[in-house]
Amino acid sequence: MRTLYLLALIYIGFFLSGCATPHAATDEPLKDPASVAIKDQPDNKPYHVLGTATLSQYNKAGIKRQLASIHDGMRTIATYLGGDAIVRVKEKDRIITGTVIVYQDSVKKNMLHQQQRS
């Protein structure tokens, strides 16, 4: 009986810690995926690096993705981070990576827009 209580306590602990795990920065994309540009190099404007978008060339079934599908997936990742562009896209060992950036003028516009709404 004591073991049953111990197991129940452990199970409840795992359940509660699962509810406390952090999620993505937002549950909705901050921008439209079509507005995210994919470029070799960033424009000559100040920008901030938000992170890296990583996507496999192959889906879970092992079928190679088309280039348009890869770009759409990377754009979607960038929108959840709030990015304006994906730069320095590279391929290595069936993995595509790109750096997600946001331009400083875009950050200022978003801040002004949020201040006007409040």
N, C-alpha and C positions, 0 to 999 in steps of 0.2 A: 504494500500500500504506500509505503514511504517512497518507493521508486516511482510509482505512478504520479505522486505529487511533484517529485523532482522533475520528471519528464514534462509534466504540464507547465511547471514554472519555466523551464528552459524553452519550451515551445512558445509560451506567451512572450518571453524575452525576445526571441527571434522575430516574432510577429510585430512587436512594438518597435524594434530597431529597424525593421523593414519599412515601417511607416515614416521613420525619421531620416531616411536616406535623402541626400540632396538630389534635386531634379535639375534639369537644364535651366538656364537663366530665365527662360520664358517658355510657356506652353504654346504660344502662337508666334509665328514669324513676325519680325519687326518690319520687314519690307517685302515687296513683291519679288519673287525669285527672278522674274524677267528683267528686273532693274539691276541685277548684279552682273558686272562685266567680268569676263575672263581674259586676262592680258598676260603678255610675257613679262613686262615690267610695269611698275606703277607710273602714273602720270607725274609730271614735275610739280606736284603740290604736296604740302605737308600731310602726313597720314600717320595712323596708329595701327600697329599689328594687333589683331584680335585673337588670332589662333591659327590652327592648321586644319584644313579640310582634307580628310583621308577617305578614299573609296577604293574598293577592290575592282579590278577589271572584270572579275567573274562574279556572277550572282551565286546564291546558295546552292543552286542546282549544278553549278560548274559550267554554265553557259556564258560565253564572253559577252559583255555588255557592249552596245554600240556607243560610239563617241558622244552622240547627242544625249544618250541616257546618262552617261558619266557626267557630262556638263550640267545636266538638269539636277542630278543628285548633289553635285558640289555647290551649285547655286542655292539649293534648298538648305544645305548645311550653313552656308554663309548668311542666309537671311535670318536663321535662328540666332546667329551671333550678332546680327545687326550690321553686317559688312556691306561695303559699296562695291568691292571688287575682289577677285581671286587672282593673285599674281604668282609668278614663278612656279607654274604647274610642271611637275616632273613625274616620270614613271620609273619605278624600280621594283623588280621582283613582283610583278602583277599588281602593284599597289600604285595608285595615283594620289599624289599629294599636292596641295597648293596652299599658299599663305593667304589668309583672309585679312583684308585691311579695310579701314574706314578712313575717309578723308576728313581732315580737321574742319573744313567748312561745313561738312555734313553734320558733324557732332554739334557745332554751334547752332545750326538751324534746328536740330532736334531739341536742344535745350531751350531755345527761344519759344518753340512751338509748345513745349510742355509748360513753360512759365505762363504763356498766354491762356492755356486751358485752365489753369488753377486760379 
